[in-house]
Amino acid sequence: MRGVVMYAPGDVRVEEREDAKIIEPTDAVIRVTAACICGSDLWPYRGIEALTGPTPMGHEYIGIVERVGDEVRNIKVGDYVVGSFVASDNTCEICQAGYQSRCIHNVMMGSVGTQAELARIPLADGTLVATPGPPDADLVPSLLAASDVLGTGWFAAVAAEAGPGKTIAVVGDGAVGLSAVLAAKQLGAERIIAFSRHPERQALAREFGATDIIEERGDAGAAKVKELTGGYGAHGVVEAVGTQESMWQAIHSARPGGYVGYVGVTHGVELNGLDLFFTSVHLHGGPAPVRRFLPELIQLIWDRTIDPGKVFDLTLPLDEAAEGYRAMDERRATKVLLTL
């Protein structure tokens, strides 16, 4: 099977890999119909995360089930499925509490590599959700978005307590941040403030429901949120970047008693305890439990209530994945969809 492998920072290749196969009786193998490149894939691409030799890439996927293990009961061959970027049994106490990404048996799908023609899905019954049927072609990007960025943005908005009468600010205008804007709108937020300096992303943020755009960053950006909210700050803030500046920007944009939903994969973030103490904010986040939201999100997409696939602004065949990585690294693309 063809698959994407990263050899070193900036060195992405598409090559023949061993076909995915059933290893555990709870596995399924899917034929991937679409995959994509995540913003978190850029951390090793830029040399910020270390690689330990050639690494299969990808953790977002949709496809058709080709084989199932002997213990798989709920998923069957021929199902068109969407899965989370974290495999989970969906039965342990952590899963039942709604935190499937921290399942005691979790498997990070990045260790599998789903930017490929075939993918082994561990814990298939708990990880995969079948769609009502084969999707129309125009729904494929949105269903793919549900595998990570939509579900992650949704969790961030929930963690930020988005709801009727609330003002929600979103730090980060990548695919996750834009998805969080969409989620906050669907959850009923009255005012949604998006931080962005990119005109095309600003336009999509407004289409998704943003009422205000702020171009300032850091302390200046947080001060602008306070100015727009009569000195109070936002009821909730989404942090979707993962840097020291973005984390404090989010915390300082929230009012005392407010909520910060942080989902940006953190790099070099350190929080001074005393400074944090006097903000009086709630912090809630981490790897998003996408599996919790998948049934609802798939139905919203199927009914054409939401169209999160608009975050994809470049589509390339799998064999041109290296160009997709370059385009995202150089900010020529927000998110790249890979066709198979």
C-alpha positions as CSV (number, residue, x, y, z in Angstrom):
1,M,0.0,0.0,0.0
2,R,1.1,3.6,-0.6
3,G,1.6,5.7,2.5
4,V,3.2,8.9,3.8
5,V,6.5,8.6,5.7
6,M,8.4,11.4,7.3
7,Y,12.2,10.8,7.4
8,A,13.4,14.0,8.9
9,P,12.2,17.6,9.3
10,G,11.1,18.8,5.9
11,D,11.6,15.3,4.4
12,V,8.2,13.8,3.5
13,R,7.9,10.9,1.1
14,V,5.1,8.7,-0.3
15,E,6.3,5.1,-0.6
16,E,5.3,1.5,-0.5
17,R,4.5,0.2,3.0
18,E,3.4,-3.2,4.2
19,D,-0.3,-3.6,3.9
20,A,-2.3,-2.9,7.0
21,K,-3.5,-6.1,8.6
22,I,-5.5,-7.5,11.6
23,I,-3.1,-7.9,14.6
24,E,-5.5,-7.9,17.5
25,P,-9.0,-9.6,17.4
26,T,-10.5,-6.1,18.2
27,D,-8.9,-4.5,15.1
28,A,-10.5,-3.5,11.8
29,V,-8.8,-2.6,8.5
30,I,-10.3,0.2,6.5
31,R,-9.6,1.3,2.9
32,V,-9.1,5.0,3.4
33,T,-11.2,7.1,1.1
34,A,-9.8,10.5,2.3
35,A,-7.0,11.6,4.7
36,C,-5.5,14.9,5.6
37,I,-2.6,16.8,7.1
38,C,-3.0,18.2,10.6
39,G,-1.4,21.3,12.1
40,S,0.2,19.0,14.7
41,D,2.0,17.2,11.9
42,L,3.9,20.4,11.3
43,W,5.7,20.1,14.7
44,P,8.0,17.3,13.6
45,Y,8.1,18.7,10.1
46,R,9.6,21.9,11.5
47,G,11.9,20.0,13.8
48,I,10.2,21.1,17.0
49,E,9.2,17.5,17.8
50,A,11.9,14.8,17.5
51,L,11.5,11.9,15.1
52,T,12.8,8.4,15.9
53,G,13.6,7.3,12.4
54,P,11.2,7.1,9.4
55,T,7.7,7.7,10.7
56,P,4.3,6.8,9.1
57,M,2.2,9.9,9.2
58,G,-1.5,10.8,9.7
59,H,-4.2,10.3,12.4
60,E,-7.3,11.6,10.6
61,Y,-9.3,9.3,8.4
62,I,-12.5,8.1,6.9
63,G,-13.1,5.0,4.9
64,I,-14.8,1.6,4.1
65,V,-14.3,-1.4,6.4
66,E,-12.5,-4.2,4.5
67,R,-11.7,-6.7,7.3
68,V,-12.6,-7.1,11.0
69,G,-11.1,-9.1,13.8
70,D,-12.9,-12.0,15.4
71,E,-14.0,-10.0,18.4
72,V,-15.5,-7.0,16.5
73,R,-19.2,-7.0,16.9
74,N,-20.6,-3.5,16.1
75,I,-18.7,-2.7,12.9
76,K,-19.0,-4.8,9.8
77,V,-17.3,-5.2,6.5
78,G,-18.7,-2.6,4.0
79,D,-19.5,0.0,6.6
80,Y,-18.5,3.6,5.7
81,V,-16.9,4.8,8.9
82,V,-15.4,7.9,10.7
83,G,-13.0,7.4,13.5
84,S,-11.3,9.5,16.2
85,F,-7.6,10.3,16.2
86,V,-7.4,8.3,19.4
87,A,-8.6,4.7,19.5
88,S,-10.6,3.8,22.6
89,D,-12.6,0.9,23.9
90,N,-15.5,3.3,24.7
91,T,-16.4,1.1,27.7
92,C,-13.9,1.9,30.5
93,E,-14.8,4.3,33.3
94,I,-12.8,7.1,31.7
95,C,-14.6,6.6,28.3
96,Q,-18.0,6.4,30.0
97,A,-17.3,9.7,31.7
98,G,-16.8,11.2,28.2
99,Y,-13.0,11.3,28.0
100,Q,-12.3,8.6,25.4
101,S,-9.1,10.2,24.3
102,R,-7.7,9.2,27.7
103,C,-9.1,5.7,27.7
104,I,-7.0,3.4,29.8
105,H,-6.4,1.3,26.7
106,N,-6.1,4.2,24.3
107,V,-4.0,4.0,21.1
108,M,-2.8,7.2,19.4
109,M,-3.6,6.8,15.7
110,G,-0.5,8.7,14.9
111,S,1.4,5.6,15.8
112,V,-0.6,3.8,13.1
113,G,-0.3,6.3,10.3
114,T,-3.5,7.0,8.4
115,Q,-2.1,9.0,5.4
116,A,-2.2,5.7,3.5
117,E,-4.4,3.6,1.3
118,L,-5.2,1.2,4.1
119,A,-5.2,1.7,7.9
120,R,-5.5,-0.7,10.9
121,I,-7.9,0.7,13.4
122,P,-7.4,-0.7,16.9
123,L,-10.4,-1.2,19.2
124,A,-12.7,-0.8,16.2
125,D,-16.0,-1.2,18.1
126,G,-15.2,1.7,20.4
127,T,-13.4,3.9,17.9
128,L,-15.4,3.8,14.6
129,V,-18.8,5.2,14.0
130,A,-20.7,4.1,10.8
131,T,-22.4,6.8,8.7
132,P,-26.1,6.2,7.7
133,G,-24.8,5.0,4.3
134,P,-22.3,5.9,1.6
135,P,-21.9,9.7,1.7
136,D,-22.4,12.0,-1.2
137,A,-19.0,13.2,-2.5
138,D,-19.5,16.7,-1.2
139,L,-19.9,15.4,2.4
140,V,-16.6,13.7,2.5
141,P,-14.5,16.7,3.5
142,S,-16.9,17.5,6.4
143,L,-16.9,13.9,7.6
144,L,-13.1,13.8,7.5
145,A,-13.0,17.1,9.5
146,A,-15.1,15.3,12.2
147,S,-12.3,12.8,12.7
148,D,-10.2,15.5,14.5
149,V,-10.4,19.2,13.9
150,L,-14.2,19.5,14.1
151,G,-14.4,17.3,17.2
152,T,-11.4,19.1,18.7
153,G,-12.9,22.5,18.1
154,W,-16.2,21.2,19.5
155,F,-14.6,20.0,22.7
156,A,-12.8,23.3,23.1
157,A,-16.0,25.2,22.8
158,V,-17.7,22.9,25.3
159,A,-14.8,23.2,27.6
160,A,-15.0,27.0,27.3
161,E,-18.7,26.7,28.3
162,A,-20.1,28.1,25.0
163,G,-23.8,28.6,25.2
164,P,-26.7,31.1,25.0
165,G,-25.9,34.6,26.2
166,K,-22.1,33.8,26.3
167,T,-19.2,35.7,24.7
168,I,-16.6,33.3,23.5
169,A,-13.1,34.3,22.2
170,V,-11.0,31.9,20.0
171,V,-7.3,32.1,20.0
172,G,-6.0,30.4,16.8
173,D,-7.3,30.7,13.2
174,G,-6.2,27.3,11.9
175,A,-8.7,24.5,11.2
176,V,-9.3,23.8,14.9
177,G,-9.8,27.4,15.8
178,L,-12.2,27.9,12.9
179,S,-14.0,24.7,13.9
180,A,-14.3,26.1,17.4
181,V,-16.0,29.2,16.0
182,L,-18.5,27.0,14.2
183,A,-19.1,24.9,17.4
184,A,-19.6,28.0,19.6
185,K,-22.2,29.3,17.1
186,Q,-24.0,25.9,17.1
187,L,-23.9,25.8,20.9
188,G,-25.7,29.2,21.0
189,A,-23.0,31.7,21.9
190,E,-24.2,35.2,21.5
191,R,-20.9,36.8,20.6
192,I,-17.9,35.1,19.1
193,I,-14.6,36.9,18.9
194,A,-12.0,35.4,16.6
195,F,-8.3,36.3,16.6
196,S,-6.9,36.3,13.0
197,R,-4.6,38.3,10.8
198,H,-5.3,36.4,7.6
199,P,-8.1,37.8,5.4
200,E,-9.2,34.5,4.0
201,R,-9.4,32.9,7.5
202,Q,-11.2,36.0,8.8
203,A,-13.8,35.5,6.1
204,L,-14.4,31.9,7.0
205,A,-14.5,32.7,10.7
206,R,-17.3,35.2,10.0
207,E,-19.1,32.6,7.8
208,F,-18.9,30.1,10.7
209,G,-20.4,32.6,13.1
210,A,-17.7,35.1,14.3
211,T,-19.2,38.5,15.2
212,D,-15.8,40.2,15.9
213,I,-12.3,39.9,14.5
214,I,-9.2,40.9,16.5
215,E,-5.8,41.1,14.8
216,E,-3.8,42.0,17.9
217,R,-2.0,39.2,19.7
218,G,-0.6,38.5,23.2
219,D,-1.4,41.0,25.9
220,A,-2.6,43.6,23.3
221,G,-5.1,41.0,22.0
222,A,-6.3,40.2,25.5
223,A,-6.7,43.9,26.2
224,K,-8.8,44.3,23.0
225,V,-11.2,41.5,24.2
226,K,-11.6,43.3,27.6
227,E,-12.3,46.6,25.6
228,L,-14.9,44.9,23.5
229,T,-16.6,43.4,26.6
230,G,-16.9,46.5,28.8
231,G,-13.7,45.6,30.7
232,Y,-15.0,42.1,31.8
233,G,-13.4,39.7,29.3
234,A,-15.0,36.8,27.6
235,H,-17.1,34.2,29.4
236,G,-15.0,31.5,27.7
237,V,-11.9,31.3,25.6
238,V,-10.7,28.6,23.2
239,E,-6.9,28.1,23.0
240,A,-6.1,26.3,19.8
241,V,-2.4,27.0,19.2
242,G,-0.2,25.6,22.0
243,T,2.5,28.3,22.6
244,Q,3.4,30.3,25.7
245,E,2.0,33.5,24.1
246,S,-1.3,31.9,23.0
247,M,-2.0,30.2,26.3
248,W,-1.6,33.5,28.3
249,Q,-3.5,35.4,25.6
250,A,-6.4,33.0,26.2
251,I,-6.2,33.1,30.0
252,H,-5.9,36.9,30.0
253,S,-8.8,37.2,27.6
254,A,-11.2,35.5,30.0
255,R,-13.0,37.2,32.8
256,P,-12.6,36.1,36.4
257,G,-14.6,33.0,36.8
258,G,-14.4,32.4,33.0
259,Y,-13.4,29.2,31.3
260,V,-10.4,28.4,29.0
261,G,-10.7,25.3,26.8
262,Y,-7.2,24.5,25.7
263,V,-6.7,22.0,22.8
264,G,-3.5,23.3,21.2
265,V,-0.7,20.7,21.5
266,T,1.5,22.6,23.9
267,H,5.2,23.3,23.2
268,G,7.3,25.2,25.8
269,V,4.2,26.3,27.8
270,E,4.9,27.1,31.4
271,L,2.3,28.7,33.7
272,N,3.5,30.8,36.7
273,G,1.4,29.5,39.6
274,L,0.9,32.9,41.3
275,D,-0.1,34.6,38.1
276,L,-2.5,31.9,37.3
277,F,-3.9,32.0,40.9
278,F,-5.0,35.6,40.5
279,T,-6.8,35.1,37.2
280,S,-9.5,32.9,38.9
281,V,-10.2,31.1,35.6
282,H,-11.1,27.5,34.9
283,L,-8.7,25.5,32.7
284,H,-10.1,22.5,31.0
285,G,-8.6,20.7,27.9
286,G,-6.1,18.3,26.5
287,P,-6.5,15.7,23.7
288,A,-10.1,16.1,22.6
289,P,-12.5,13.1,23.2
290,V,-13.7,13.3,19.6
291,R,-15.4,9.9,20.0
292,R,-17.8,11.5,22.5
293,F,-19.1,13.9,19.8
294,L,-18.9,11.8,16.7
295,P,-22.5,10.5,16.5
296,E,-23.9,14.0,16.9
297,L,-21.4,15.6,14.5
298,I,-21.9,13.0,11.8
299,Q,-25.7,13.6,12.0
300,L,-25.3,17.4,11.8
301,I,-23.1,16.9,8.7
302,W,-25.4,14.3,7.2
303,D,-28.4,16.6,7.6
304,R,-26.3,19.5,6.1
305,T,-26.8,21.6,9.2
306,I,-23.0,22.3,9.3
307,D,-20.3,22.3,6.6
308,P,-17.0,22.1,8.5
309,G,-15.3,20.8,5.4
310,K,-14.8,24.4,4.3
311,V,-11.6,24.4,6.4
312,F,-10.0,22.4,3.6
313,D,-8.6,24.9,1.1
314,L,-6.2,22.7,-0.8
315,T,-6.9,19.2,-2.2
316,L,-4.1,17.0,-3.5
317,P,-3.7,13.4,-4.4
318,L,-1.8,11.3,-1.8
319,D,1.3,11.1,-4.0
320,E,1.6,14.9,-3.6
321,A,1.6,14.9,0.2
322,A,5.0,16.6,0.4
323,E,3.6,19.6,-1.4
324,G,0.7,19.6,1.1
325,Y,3.1,19.8,4.0
326,R,5.0,22.6,2.4
327,A,1.8,24.5,1.7
328,M,0.7,24.3,5.3
329,D,4.1,25.1,6.6
330,E,4.3,28.2,4.5
331,R,0.7,29.2,5.4
332,R,-0.4,28.9,1.8
333,A,-3.1,26.5,3.0
334,T,-5.1,26.2,6.2
335,K,-5.7,22.5,5.9
336,V,-4.9,20.0,3.1
337,L,-7.1,17.1,2.1
338,L,-5.4,14.1,0.5
339,T,-7.5,12.1,-2.0
340,L,-7.0,8.4,-2.5
